[in-house]
Amino acid sequence: MPRVRIGSAPLDREALDVEIARLRDRDVGGLRSRWYAVWGRPAPPHLPGHLLFRVLAYRLQADHWGDLDAKSKRLLDRSESPEQAGQSAVARTQQSTELQPGTVLGREWNGRMHRVAVLDEGLVWNGQTYPSLSKVAFAITGTRWNGPKFFGLRDKRAKGSSAS
């Protein structure tokens, strides 16, 4: 998809906010004109104004901050519903964090580096074998942790998001 620009320079944050505000002020005809300017073809006739606005605003933001990677786009295109797409994405993430024997994980805790070796029969830390990363994290900290999260194998929540 084309990069949306004002003049010849890419949008900065302030200009992006202004451009989205301008989109919000347009009527359906204005949104359809903007669609044509961005994609070089008419907007689908069945799309109502609020969806035209959302797609155009998404495109502006994706051009500014980056779009989904190709693998995620293919996953969403193949999905039957948003719920299924979310479940598939979670399953894919969980599959990608499976540890192979021979992997060594490291985590600094309270000023000390802790290394965990992944073996066929479990995880070894300080000469003792554990069945899960969560058990290792508990042994290190004395507190219950999600083991993959403790060792940095899962994304941290963005600031401001609620804990579940």
Beta strands, then each sheet from edge to edge (+ up, - down):
strand 1: 5-6
strand 2: 9-10
strand 3: 104-109
strand 4: 112-119
strand 5: 122-125
strand 6: 128-130
sheet 1: 1+ 2-
sheet 2: 3+ 4- 5+ 6-
end
